Amino acid sequence: MNLSDLGKDVLHVSFNQENTCLAVATETGFFVCDVNPLKLRFIRNFDEGIGIIEMLFRCNILALVGGGRRPKYPLNCVMLWDDHQEKKIAELEFRTDVKAVKMRKDCIIVALENKVYMYNFEDLRLLRQFDTCNATLGVVSMSLSHPVVLAIPSTTPGHVLIEKRNFAIMDSDRSEPTIIPVTQSPISQLELNQLGVKLAVTSMKGTVVRVIDLMTNTEERFRRGTTPAIIQCLAFSLDSSMLACTSNRGTVHIFQLDVEYKQNLALGSILKITGGDEKRAVIHFQIPEDNSICAFVPKGPEDDQSEDSKILVVLGGSGGYYKFKVFNENRKWKALELNKGSKLSYFDVS
């Protein structure tokens, strides 16, 4: 979540790949917290700004980009930071400002406004580069699966480019990217599930969320509302049975997904998407935030351990930390705010 336009000391907030940690970039450095329960892990003070931060699971390597009023690093450079040594260990430089960074243990993805680059993690060798449409928010998603699946907006508005890469084979043996026509409007957000078999997409209008099954070439459509809104985050549950989204209107919607997977190789040609009736959210509620991200997180020791319940954490641009138990009671889905009235803030832990 980019907060640089809000005039706050916090510039960027992100979850790690497993949704167990929260990284916060500020005007003076950064800090990292455990998500559930909320607890500070460490803080680094540079007296200069970090505009983008990305963790690599829970290890000591982070990706940092400068930002704020006094950037520590140039806005067109990605710095790989080793927190054990508390120093920069590598650098990637570009011609234009960096909009987003994603990492796995085998590759790094860097998104610019009109380009996306894929690097080998071990030696920072450039593997692929893709043209993309004017994406000022750096919209990009990458699976945790093997082979890796990468999703970015293509050069045609409303279309998504899917790259599937197996690092165990030679570059000459890789398949060409797949282009999926999804919507008529430019794409505002997209998100892959951890296995890289489901893709959630929203357009700039923000009234409909589309979930594409990349294994069966089918699409589920979900109605968020009729009033246009900016979708700020899409988040799959850990078992991919649910999808949550937040908007600039302070709304949080949770949709129930079809979880039946059929083995059918769909990556390699243009996907034919079949539409259906639009489904409604099984849960929707309001939070006092106009800028937020969310994630389904692993349960903590004090949480309900039953299999049919989930934990959703929503982080607001104001610093708000909202934790919800999502569960089914008498065949009706509900969301119970677990920290209601406590006014938790991830600002306070630092």
Contacts in CASP RR format, 6 or more apart in sequence:
PFRMAT RR
TARGET T0000
AUTHOR 0000-0000-0000
METHOD contacts of the structure
MODEL  1
MNLSDLGKDVLHVSFNQENTCLAVATETGFFVCDVNPLKLRFIRNFDEGI
GIIEMLFRCNILALVGGGRRPKYPLNCVMLWDDHQEKKIAELEFRTDVKA
VKMRKDCIIVALENKVYMYNFEDLRLLRQFDTCNATLGVVSMSLSHPVVL
AIPSTTPGHVLIEKRNFAIMDSDRSEPTIIPVTQSPISQLELNQLGVKLA
VTSMKGTVVRVIDLMTNTEERFRRGTTPAIIQCLAFSLDSSMLACTSNRG
TVHIFQLDVEYKQNLALGSILKITGGDEKRAVIHFQIPEDNSICAFVPKG
PEDDQSEDSKILVVLGGSGGYYKFKVFNENRKWKALELNKGSKLSYFDVS
1 12 0 8 1.000
1 13 0 8 1.000
1 14 0 8 1.000
1 232 0 8 1.000
1 233 0 8 1.000
1 291 0 8 1.000
1 292 0 8 1.000
1 293 0 8 1.000
1 315 0 8 1.000
1 316 0 8 1.000
1 317 0 8 1.000
2 11 0 8 1.000
2 12 0 8 1.000
2 51 0 8 1.000
2 52 0 8 1.000
2 137 0 8 1.000
3 10 0 8 1.000
3 11 0 8 1.000
3 12 0 8 1.000
3 13 0 8 1.000
3 291 0 8 1.000
3 317 0 8 1.000
4 11 0 8 1.000
4 12 0 8 1.000
4 51 0 8 1.000
4 67 0 8 1.000
4 68 0 8 1.000
6 291 0 8 1.000
6 317 0 8 1.000
8 317 0 8 1.000
9 26 0 8 1.000
9 27 0 8 1.000
9 28 0 8 1.000
10 24 0 8 1.000
10 25 0 8 1.000
10 26 0 8 1.000
10 317 0 8 1.000
10 319 0 8 1.000
10 347 0 8 1.000
11 25 0 8 1.000
11 26 0 8 1.000
11 27 0 8 1.000
11 49 0 8 1.000
11 50 0 8 1.000
11 51 0 8 1.000
11 52 0 8 1.000
11 67 0 8 1.000
11 68 0 8 1.000
12 24 0 8 1.000
12 25 0 8 1.000
12 50 0 8 1.000
12 51 0 8 1.000
12 52 0 8 1.000
12 53 0 8 1.000
13 22 0 8 1.000
13 23 0 8 1.000
13 24 0 8 1.000
13 25 0 8 1.000
13 293 0 8 1.000
13 315 0 8 1.000
13 316 0 8 1.000
13 317 0 8 1.000
13 346 0 8 1.000
14 22 0 8 1.000
14 23 0 8 1.000
14 53 0 8 1.000
14 54 0 8 1.000
14 55 0 8 1.000
14 293 0 8 1.000
15 21 0 8 1.000
15 22 0 8 1.000
15 23 0 8 1.000
15 35 0 8 1.000
15 293 0 8 1.000
15 295 0 8 1.000
15 297 0 8 1.000
16 22 0 8 1.000
16 23 0 8 1.000
16 55 0 8 1.000
16 56 0 8 1.000
16 57 0 8 1.000
16 58 0 8 1.000
17 55 0 8 1.000
17 56 0 8 1.000
17 57 0 8 1.000
17 103 0 8 1.000
17 104 0 8 1.000
17 144 0 8 1.000
18 57 0 8 1.000
18 58 0 8 1.000
18 298 0 8 1.000
19 35 0 8 1.000
19 238 0 8 1.000
19 295 0 8 1.000
19 296 0 8 1.000
19 297 0 8 1.000
19 298 0 8 1.000
19 313 0 8 1.000
20 34 0 8 1.000
20 35 0 8 1.000
20 36 0 8 1.000
20 58 0 8 1.000
20 297 0 8 1.000
20 298 0 8 1.000
21 32 0 8 1.000
21 33 0 8 1.000
21 34 0 8 1.000
21 35 0 8 1.000
21 41 0 8 1.000
21 55 0 8 1.000
21 58 0 8 1.000
22 32 0 8 1.000
22 33 0 8 1.000
22 34 0 8 1.000
22 35 0 8 1.000
22 38 0 8 1.000
22 315 0 8 1.000
22 346 0 8 1.000
23 30 0 8 1.000
23 31 0 8 1.000
23 32 0 8 1.000
23 53 0 8 1.000
23 54 0 8 1.000
23 55 0 8 1.000
23 62 0 8 1.000
24 30 0 8 1.000
24 31 0 8 1.000
24 32 0 8 1.000
24 33 0 8 1.000
24 53 0 8 1.000
24 346 0 8 1.000
24 350 0 8 1.000
25 49 0 8 1.000
25 50 0 8 1.000
25 51 0 8 1.000
25 52 0 8 1.000
25 53 0 8 1.000
25 64 0 8 1.000
25 67 0 8 1.000
26 49 0 8 1.000
26 50 0 8 1.000
27 49 0 8 1.000
27 68 0 8 1.000
27 69 0 8 1.000
27 70 0 8 1.000
28 45 0 8 1.000
28 46 0 8 1.000
28 47 0 8 1.000
28 48 0 8 1.000
28 49 0 8 1.000
29 44 0 8 1.000
29 45 0 8 1.000
29 46 0 8 1.000
29 47 0 8 1.000
29 48 0 8 1.000
29 49 0 8 1.000
29 50 0 8 1.000
29 72 0 8 1.000
30 43 0 8 1.000
30 44 0 8 1.000
30 50 0 8 1.000
30 53 0 8 1.000
30 62 0 8 1.000
30 64 0 8 1.000
31 40 0 8 1.000
31 41 0 8 1.000
31 42 0 8 1.000
31 43 0 8 1.000
31 44 0 8 1.000
31 349 0 8 1.000
31 350 0 8 1.000
32 40 0 8 1.000
32 41 0 8 1.000
32 42 0 8 1.000
32 43 0 8 1.000
32 55 0 8 1.000
33 39 0 8 1.000
33 40 0 8 1.000
33 41 0 8 1.000
33 346 0 8 1.000
33 349 0 8 1.000
33 350 0 8 1.000
34 41 0 8 1.000
35 295 0 8 1.000
35 297 0 8 1.000
35 313 0 8 1.000
36 297 0 8 1.000
36 298 0 8 1.000
36 299 0 8 1.000
36 300 0 8 1.000
36 303 0 8 1.000
36 311 0 8 1.000
36 313 0 8 1.000
36 323 0 8 1.000
37 300 0 8 1.000
37 302 0 8 1.000
38 321 0 8 1.000
38 344 0 8 1.000
38 346 0 8 1.000
38 349 0 8 1.000
39 349 0 8 1.000
40 349 0 8 1.000
40 350 0 8 1.000
42 83 0 8 1.000
43 350 0 8 1.000
44 83 0 8 1.000
44 86 0 8 1.000
46 72 0 8 1.000
47 70 0 8 1.000
48 66 0 8 1.000
48 70 0 8 1.000
48 71 0 8 1.000
48 72 0 8 1.000
49 66 0 8 1.000
49 67 0 8 1.000
49 68 0 8 1.000
49 69 0 8 1.000
49 70 0 8 1.000
49 71 0 8 1.000
49 72 0 8 1.000
50 64 0 8 1.000
50 65 0 8 1.000
50 66 0 8 1.000
50 67 0 8 1.000
50 72 0 8 1.000
50 73 0 8 1.000
51 64 0 8 1.000
51 65 0 8 1.000
51 66 0 8 1.000
51 67 0 8 1.000
51 68 0 8 1.000
51 71 0 8 1.000
51 75 0 8 1.000
52 63 0 8 1.000
52 64 0 8 1.000
52 65 0 8 1.000
52 66 0 8 1.000
52 67 0 8 1.000
52 98 0 8 1.000
52 100 0 8 1.000
52 101 0 8 1.000
53 62 0 8 1.000
53 63 0 8 1.000
53 64 0 8 1.000
53 65 0 8 1.000
54 62 0 8 1.000
54 63 0 8 1.000
54 101 0 8 1.000
54 102 0 8 1.000
54 103 0 8 1.000
55 62 0 8 1.000
55 103 0 8 1.000
56 62 0 8 1.000
56 63 0 8 1.000
56 103 0 8 1.000
56 104 0 8 1.000
56 105 0 8 1.000
57 105 0 8 1.000
60 82 0 8 1.000
60 83 0 8 1.000
60 84 0 8 1.000
61 80 0 8 1.000
61 81 0 8 1.000
61 82 0 8 1.000
61 83 0 8 1.000
61 89 0 8 1.000
61 103 0 8 1.000
62 80 0 8 1.000
62 81 0 8 1.000
62 83 0 8 1.000
63 78 0 8 1.000
63 79 0 8 1.000
63 80 0 8 1.000
63 81 0 8 1.000
63 101 0 8 1.000
63 103 0 8 1.000
63 108 0 8 1.000
64 72 0 8 1.000
64 73 0 8 1.000
64 78 0 8 1.000
64 79 0 8 1.000
64 80 0 8 1.000
64 81 0 8 1.000
65 73 0 8 1.000
65 75 0 8 1.000
65 77 0 8 1.000
65 78 0 8 1.000
65 79 0 8 1.000
65 98 0 8 1.000
65 101 0 8 1.000
66 72 0 8 1.000
66 73 0 8 1.000
66 74 0 8 1.000
66 75 0 8 1.000
66 77 0 8 1.000
67 73 0 8 1.000
67 75 0 8 1.000
73 79 0 8 1.000
74 93 0 8 1.000
75 97 0 8 1.000
75 98 0 8 1.000
76 93 0 8 1.000
76 94 0 8 1.000
76 95 0 8 1.000
76 96 0 8 1.000
76 97 0 8 1.000
76 98 0 8 1.000
77 91 0 8 1.000
77 92 0 8 1.000
77 93 0 8 1.000
77 94 0 8 1.000
77 98 0 8 1.000
78 91 0 8 1.000
78 92 0 8 1.000
78 94 0 8 1.000
78 98 0 8 1.000
78 101 0 8 1.000
78 108 0 8 1.000
78 110 0 8 1.000
79 88 0 8 1.000
79 90 0 8 1.000
79 91 0 8 1.000
80 88 0 8 1.000
80 89 0 8 1.000
80 90 0 8 1.000
80 91 0 8 1.000
80 92 0 8 1.000
81 87 0 8 1.000
81 88 0 8 1.000
81 89 0 8 1.000
82 88 0 8 1.000
82 89 0 8 1.000
90 124 0 8 1.000
92 108 0 8 1.000
92 110 0 8 1.000
92 117 0 8 1.000
92 119 0 8 1.000
92 124 0 8 1.000
94 110 0 8 1.000
94 112 0 8 1.000
94 115 0 8 1.000
94 117 0 8 1.000
96 112 0 8 1.000
96 113 0 8 1.000
96 114 0 8 1.000
96 115 0 8 1.000
97 112 0 8 1.000
97 113 0 8 1.000
98 110 0 8 1.000
98 111 0 8 1.000
98 112 0 8 1.000
99 111 0 8 1.000
99 112 0 8 1.000
99 113 0 8 1.000
99 135 0 8 1.000
99 136 0 8 1.000
99 137 0 8 1.000
99 138 0 8 1.000
100 109 0 8 1.000
100 110 0 8 1.000
100 111 0 8 1.000
100 137 0 8 1.000
100 138 0 8 1.000
100 139 0 8 1.000
100 140 0 8 1.000
101 108 0 8 1.000
101 109 0 8 1.000
101 110 0 8 1.000
101 111 0 8 1.000
102 108 0 8 1.000
102 109 0 8 1.000
102 111 0 8 1.000
102 140 0 8 1.000
102 141 0 8 1.000
102 142 0 8 1.000
103 109 0 8 1.000
103 121 0 8 1.000
104 121 0 8 1.000
104 142 0 8 1.000
104 144 0 8 1.000
104 148 0 8 1.000
105 121 0 8 1.000
106 120 0 8 1.000
106 121 0 8 1.000
106 122 0 8 1.000
106 148 0 8 1.000
106 167 0 8 1.000
107 118 0 8 1.000
107 119 0 8 1.000
107 120 0 8 1.000
107 121 0 8 1.000
107 127 0 8 1.000
107 142 0 8 1.000
107 148 0 8 1.000
107 165 0 8 1.000
107 167 0 8 1.000
108 118 0 8 1.000
108 119 0 8 1.000
108 121 0 8 1.000
108 124 0 8 1.000
109 116 0 8 1.000
109 117 0 8 1.000
109 118 0 8 1.000
109 119 0 8 1.000
109 140 0 8 1.000
109 142 0 8 1.000
109 150 0 8 1.000
110 116 0 8 1.000
110 117 0 8 1.000
110 119 0 8 1.000
111 132 0 8 1.000
111 135 0 8 1.000
111 138 0 8 1.000
111 139 0 8 1.000
111 140 0 8 1.000
111 152 0 8 1.000
112 138 0 8 1.000
113 134 0 8 1.000
113 135 0 8 1.000
113 136 0 8 1.000
113 138 0 8 1.000
114 131 0 8 1.000
114 132 0 8 1.000
114 133 0 8 1.000
114 134 0 8 1.000
114 135 0 8 1.000
115 129 0 8 1.000
115 130 0 8 1.000
115 131 0 8 1.000
115 132 0 8 1.000
116 129 0 8 1.000
116 130 0 8 1.000
116 132 0 8 1.000
116 140 0 8 1.000
116 150 0 8 1.000
116 152 0 8 1.000
117 126 0 8 1.000
117 128 0 8 1.000
117 129 0 8 1.000
117 130 0 8 1.000
118 126 0 8 1.000
118 127 0 8 1.000
118 128 0 8 1.000
118 129 0 8 1.000
118 130 0 8 1.000
118 150 0 8 1.000
118 163 0 8 1.000
118 165 0 8 1.000
119 125 0 8 1.000
119 126 0 8 1.000
119 127 0 8 1.000
120 126 0 8 1.000
120 127 0 8 1.000
120 167 0 8 1.000
127 165 0 8 1.000
127 171 0 8 1.000
128 163 0 8 1.000
128 165 0 8 1.000
130 152 0 8 1.000
130 161 0 8 1.000
130 163 0 8 1.000
130 177 0 8 1.000
131 155 0 8 1.000
132 152 0 8 1.000
132 153 0 8 1.000
132 154 0 8 1.000
132 155 0 8 1.000
132 161 0 8 1.000
133 153 0 8 1.000
133 154 0 8 1.000
133 155 0 8 1.000
133 156 0 8 1.000
133 157 0 8 1.000
133 186 0 8 1.000
133 187 0 8 1.000
135 152 0 8 1.000
135 153 0 8 1.000
137 188 0 8 1.000
139 152 0 8 1.000
139 153 0 8 1.000
139 187 0 8 1.000
139 188 0 8 1.000
139 189 0 8 1.000
139 190 0 8 1.000
140 150 0 8 1.000
140 151 0 8 1.000
140 152 0 8 1.000
140 190 0 8 1.000
141 150 0 8 1.000
141 151 0 8 1.000
141 152 0 8 1.000
141 190 0 8 1.000
141 191 0 8 1.000
141 192 0 8 1.000
141 199 0 8 1.000
142 148 0 8 1.000
142 149 0 8 1.000
142 150 0 8 1.000
142 151 0 8 1.000
142 192 0 8 1.000
143 149 0 8 1.000
143 150 0 8 1.000
143 192 0 8 1.000
143 193 0 8 1.000
143 194 0 8 1.000
143 195 0 8 1.000
143 196 0 8 1.000
144 194 0 8 1.000
144 195 0 8 1.000
145 194 0 8 1.000
145 195 0 8 1.000
145 196 0 8 1.000
145 197 0 8 1.000
146 166 0 8 1.000
146 167 0 8 1.000
147 164 0 8 1.000
147 165 0 8 1.000
147 166 0 8 1.000
147 167 0 8 1.000
148 164 0 8 1.000
148 165 0 8 1.000
148 166 0 8 1.000
148 167 0 8 1.000
149 162 0 8 1.000
149 163 0 8 1.000
149 164 0 8 1.000
149 192 0 8 1.000
149 196 0 8 1.000
149 197 0 8 1.000
149 214 0 8 1.000
149 267 0 8 1.000
150 162 0 8 1.000
150 163 0 8 1.000
150 164 0 8 1.000
150 165 0 8 1.000
151 160 0 8 1.000
151 161 0 8 1.000
151 162 0 8 1.000
151 163 0 8 1.000
151 190 0 8 1.000
151 191 0 8 1.000
151 192 0 8 1.000
151 199 0 8 1.000
152 160 0 8 1.000
152 161 0 8 1.000
152 163 0 8 1.000
152 190 0 8 1.000
153 159 0 8 1.000
153 160 0 8 1.000
153 161 0 8 1.000
153 186 0 8 1.000
153 187 0 8 1.000
153 190 0 8 1.000
154 160 0 8 1.000
154 161 0 8 1.000
154 179 0 8 1.000
156 179 0 8 1.000
156 181 0 8 1.000
157 185 0 8 1.000
157 186 0 8 1.000
157 187 0 8 1.000
158 181 0 8 1.000
158 182 0 8 1.000
158 183 0 8 1.000
158 184 0 8 1.000
158 185 0 8 1.000
158 186 0 8 1.000
158 187 0 8 1.000
158 203 0 8 1.000
159 179 0 8 1.000
159 180 0 8 1.000
159 181 0 8 1.000
159 182 0 8 1.000
160 179 0 8 1.000
160 180 0 8 1.000
160 182 0 8 1.000
160 187 0 8 1.000
160 190 0 8 1.000
160 199 0 8 1.000
160 201 0 8 1.000
161 177 0 8 1.000
161 178 0 8 1.000
161 179 0 8 1.000
161 180 0 8 1.000
162 177 0 8 1.000
162 178 0 8 1.000
162 179 0 8 1.000
162 180 0 8 1.000
162 199 0 8 1.000
162 214 0 8 1.000
162 267 0 8 1.000
163 177 0 8 1.000
163 178 0 8 1.000
164 175 0 8 1.000
164 178 0 8 1.000
164 267 0 8 1.000
164 268 0 8 1.000
165 174 0 8 1.000
166 174 0 8 1.000
175 267 0 8 1.000
175 268 0 8 1.000
176 268 0 8 1.000
178 266 0 8 1.000
178 267 0 8 1.000
178 268 0 8 1.000
178 269 0 8 1.000
178 270 0 8 1.000
178 271 0 8 1.000
179 270 0 8 1.000
180 199 0 8 1.000
180 212 0 8 1.000
180 270 0 8 1.000
180 271 0 8 1.000
180 273 0 8 1.000
181 270 0 8 1.000
181 273 0 8 1.000
182 201 0 8 1.000
182 210 0 8 1.000
182 212 0 8 1.000
182 273 0 8 1.000
183 201 0 8 1.000
183 203 0 8 1.000
183 208 0 8 1.000
183 210 0 8 1.000
184 203 0 8 1.000
185 203 0 8 1.000
185 204 0 8 1.000
185 205 0 8 1.000
186 203 0 8 1.000
186 204 0 8 1.000
187 201 0 8 1.000
187 202 0 8 1.000
187 203 0 8 1.000
187 204 0 8 1.000
188 202 0 8 1.000
188 203 0 8 1.000
188 204 0 8 1.000
188 206 0 8 1.000
188 230 0 8 1.000
188 231 0 8 1.000
189 200 0 8 1.000
189 201 0 8 1.000
189 202 0 8 1.000
189 231 0 8 1.000
189 232 0 8 1.000
189 233 0 8 1.000
189 234 0 8 1.000
189 245 0 8 1.000
190 199 0 8 1.000
190 200 0 8 1.000
190 201 0 8 1.000
190 202 0 8 1.000
190 234 0 8 1.000
191 199 0 8 1.000
191 200 0 8 1.000
191 234 0 8 1.000
191 235 0 8 1.000
191 236 0 8 1.000
192 198 0 8 1.000
192 199 0 8 1.000
192 200 0 8 1.000
193 199 0 8 1.000
193 236 0 8 1.000
193 240 0 8 1.000
194 236 0 8 1.000
194 238 0 8 1.000
194 240 0 8 1.000
195 240 0 8 1.000
196 214 0 8 1.000
197 213 0 8 1.000
197 214 0 8 1.000
197 215 0 8 1.000
197 240 0 8 1.000
197 261 0 8 1.000
198 211 0 8 1.000
198 212 0 8 1.000
198 213 0 8 1.000
198 214 0 8 1.000
198 236 0 8 1.000
198 240 0 8 1.000
198 257 0 8 1.000
199 211 0 8 1.000
199 212 0 8 1.000
199 214 0 8 1.000
200 209 0 8 1.000
200 210 0 8 1.000
200 211 0 8 1.000
200 212 0 8 1.000
200 234 0 8 1.000
200 236 0 8 1.000
200 243 0 8 1.000
200 245 0 8 1.000
201 209 0 8 1.000
201 210 0 8 1.000
201 211 0 8 1.000
201 212 0 8 1.000
202 208 0 8 1.000
202 209 0 8 1.000
202 210 0 8 1.000
202 224 0 8 1.000
202 231 0 8 1.000
202 234 0 8 1.000
202 245 0 8 1.000
204 230 0 8 1.000
205 228 0 8 1.000
206 224 0 8 1.000
206 228 0 8 1.000
206 229 0 8 1.000
206 230 0 8 1.000
206 231 0 8 1.000
206 247 0 8 1.000
207 223 0 8 1.000
207 224 0 8 1.000
207 225 0 8 1.000
207 226 0 8 1.000
207 227 0 8 1.000
207 228 0 8 1.000
207 229 0 8 1.000
208 221 0 8 1.000
208 222 0 8 1.000
208 223 0 8 1.000
208 224 0 8 1.000
208 278 0 8 1.000
209 221 0 8 1.000
209 222 0 8 1.000
209 224 0 8 1.000
209 231 0 8 1.000
209 234 0 8 1.000
209 243 0 8 1.000
209 245 0 8 1.000
209 253 0 8 1.000
209 255 0 8 1.000
210 219 0 8 1.000
210 220 0 8 1.000
210 221 0 8 1.000
210 222 0 8 1.000
211 219 0 8 1.000
211 220 0 8 1.000
211 221 0 8 1.000
211 222 0 8 1.000
211 243 0 8 1.000
211 255 0 8 1.000
211 257 0 8 1.000
212 218 0 8 1.000
212 219 0 8 1.000
212 271 0 8 1.000
212 273 0 8 1.000
213 219 0 8 1.000
213 220 0 8 1.000
213 258 0 8 1.000
213 261 0 8 1.000
214 266 0 8 1.000
214 267 0 8 1.000
214 271 0 8 1.000
215 261 0 8 1.000
215 262 0 8 1.000
215 263 0 8 1.000
215 264 0 8 1.000
215 265 0 8 1.000
215 266 0 8 1.000
216 261 0 8 1.000
216 262 0 8 1.000
216 264 0 8 1.000
216 266 0 8 1.000
217 264 0 8 1.000
217 266 0 8 1.000
217 271 0 8 1.000
217 272 0 8 1.000
217 273 0 8 1.000
217 274 0 8 1.000
218 273 0 8 1.000
218 274 0 8 1.000
218 275 0 8 1.000
219 273 0 8 1.000
219 274 0 8 1.000
219 275 0 8 1.000
219 276 0 8 1.000
220 257 0 8 1.000
220 258 0 8 1.000
220 276 0 8 1.000
220 279 0 8 1.000
221 275 0 8 1.000
221 276 0 8 1.000
221 277 0 8 1.000
221 278 0 8 1.000
221 279 0 8 1.000
222 243 0 8 1.000
222 253 0 8 1.000
222 255 0 8 1.000
222 278 0 8 1.000
222 279 0 8 1.000
222 280 0 8 1.000
222 281 0 8 1.000
223 278 0 8 1.000
223 279 0 8 1.000
223 280 0 8 1.000
223 281 0 8 1.000
224 231 0 8 1.000
224 245 0 8 1.000
224 247 0 8 1.000
224 251 0 8 1.000
224 253 0 8 1.000
224 281 0 8 1.000
227 249 0 8 1.000
229 247 0 8 1.000
229 248 0 8 1.000
229 249 0 8 1.000
229 251 0 8 1.000
230 247 0 8 1.000
230 248 0 8 1.000
231 245 0 8 1.000
231 246 0 8 1.000
231 247 0 8 1.000
232 246 0 8 1.000
232 247 0 8 1.000
232 248 0 8 1.000
232 291 0 8 1.000
232 292 0 8 1.000
232 293 0 8 1.000
233 244 0 8 1.000
233 245 0 8 1.000
233 246 0 8 1.000
233 292 0 8 1.000
233 293 0 8 1.000
233 294 0 8 1.000
234 243 0 8 1.000
234 244 0 8 1.000
234 245 0 8 1.000
235 243 0 8 1.000
235 244 0 8 1.000
235 245 0 8 1.000
235 293 0 8 1.000
235 294 0 8 1.000
235 295 0 8 1.000
235 296 0 8 1.000
235 312 0 8 1.000
236 242 0 8 1.000
236 243 0 8 1.000
236 296 0 8 1.000
237 243 0 8 1.000
237 244 0 8 1.000
237 296 0 8 1.000
237 310 0 8 1.000
238 296 0 8 1.000
238 298 0 8 1.000
238 310 0 8 1.000
239 259 0 8 1.000
240 257 0 8 1.000
240 259 0 8 1.000
241 256 0 8 1.000
241 257 0 8 1.000
241 259 0 8 1.000
242 254 0 8 1.000
242 255 0 8 1.000
242 256 0 8 1.000
242 257 0 8 1.000
242 296 0 8 1.000
242 310 0 8 1.000
242 326 0 8 1.000
243 254 0 8 1.000
243 255 0 8 1.000
243 257 0 8 1.000
244 252 0 8 1.000
244 253 0 8 1.000
244 254 0 8 1.000
244 255 0 8 1.000
244 294 0 8 1.000
244 296 0 8 1.000
244 312 0 8 1.000
245 252 0 8 1.000
245 253 0 8 1.000
245 255 0 8 1.000
245 294 0 8 1.000
246 252 0 8 1.000
246 289 0 8 1.000
246 292 0 8 1.000
246 293 0 8 1.000
246 294 0 8 1.000
246 314 0 8 1.000
247 253 0 8 1.000
248 290 0 8 1.000
248 291 0 8 1.000
249 290 0 8 1.000
250 286 0 8 1.000
250 287 0 8 1.000
250 288 0 8 1.000
250 289 0 8 1.000
250 290 0 8 1.000
250 292 0 8 1.000
251 284 0 8 1.000
251 285 0 8 1.000
251 286 0 8 1.000
252 283 0 8 1.000
252 284 0 8 1.000
252 285 0 8 1.000
252 286 0 8 1.000
252 287 0 8 1.000
252 292 0 8 1.000
252 294 0 8 1.000
252 312 0 8 1.000
252 314 0 8 1.000
252 335 0 8 1.000
253 281 0 8 1.000
253 283 0 8 1.000
253 284 0 8 1.000
254 281 0 8 1.000
254 282 0 8 1.000
254 283 0 8 1.000
254 284 0 8 1.000
254 312 0 8 1.000
254 326 0 8 1.000
254 333 0 8 1.000
254 335 0 8 1.000
255 279 0 8 1.000
255 281 0 8 1.000
255 282 0 8 1.000
256 279 0 8 1.000
256 282 0 8 1.000
256 333 0 8 1.000
282 333 0 8 1.000
283 326 0 8 1.000
283 333 0 8 1.000
283 334 0 8 1.000
283 335 0 8 1.000
285 335 0 8 1.000
287 314 0 8 1.000
287 316 0 8 1.000
287 322 0 8 1.000
288 318 0 8 1.000
289 314 0 8 1.000
289 316 0 8 1.000
289 317 0 8 1.000
289 318 0 8 1.000
289 320 0 8 1.000
291 316 0 8 1.000
291 317 0 8 1.000
291 318 0 8 1.000
292 314 0 8 1.000
292 315 0 8 1.000
292 316 0 8 1.000
292 317 0 8 1.000
293 314 0 8 1.000
293 315 0 8 1.000
293 316 0 8 1.000
294 312 0 8 1.000
294 313 0 8 1.000
294 314 0 8 1.000
294 315 0 8 1.000
295 312 0 8 1.000
295 313 0 8 1.000
296 310 0 8 1.000
296 311 0 8 1.000
296 312 0 8 1.000
296 313 0 8 1.000
296 326 0 8 1.000
297 311 0 8 1.000
297 312 0 8 1.000
297 313 0 8 1.000
298 311 0 8 1.000
299 305 0 8 1.000
299 311 0 8 1.000
300 311 0 8 1.000
303 309 0 8 1.000
303 311 0 8 1.000
303 325 0 8 1.000
303 338 0 8 1.000
304 325 0 8 1.000
304 327 0 8 1.000
306 327 0 8 1.000
308 327 0 8 1.000
308 328 0 8 1.000
309 325 0 8 1.000
309 326 0 8 1.000
309 327 0 8 1.000
310 325 0 8 1.000
310 326 0 8 1.000
310 327 0 8 1.000
311 323 0 8 1.000
311 324 0 8 1.000
311 325 0 8 1.000
311 326 0 8 1.000
312 323 0 8 1.000
312 324 0 8 1.000
312 326 0 8 1.000
312 335 0 8 1.000
313 321 0 8 1.000
313 322 0 8 1.000
313 323 0 8 1.000
313 324 0 8 1.000
314 321 0 8 1.000
314 322 0 8 1.000
314 323 0 8 1.000
314 324 0 8 1.000
315 321 0 8 1.000
315 322 0 8 1.000
315 346 0 8 1.000
316 322 0 8 1.000
318 345 0 8 1.000
319 345 0 8 1.000
319 346 0 8 1.000
319 347 0 8 1.000
320 343 0 8 1.000
320 344 0 8 1.000
320 345 0 8 1.000
320 346 0 8 1.000
320 347 0 8 1.000
321 339 0 8 1.000
321 344 0 8 1.000
321 345 0 8 1.000
321 346 0 8 1.000
322 337 0 8 1.000
322 339 0 8 1.000
322 344 0 8 1.000
323 337 0 8 1.000
323 338 0 8 1.000
323 339 0 8 1.000
323 344 0 8 1.000
324 335 0 8 1.000
324 336 0 8 1.000
324 337 0 8 1.000
324 338 0 8 1.000
325 335 0 8 1.000
325 336 0 8 1.000
325 338 0 8 1.000
326 333 0 8 1.000
326 334 0 8 1.000
326 335 0 8 1.000
327 333 0 8 1.000
327 334 0 8 1.000
327 336 0 8 1.000
328 334 0 8 1.000
END
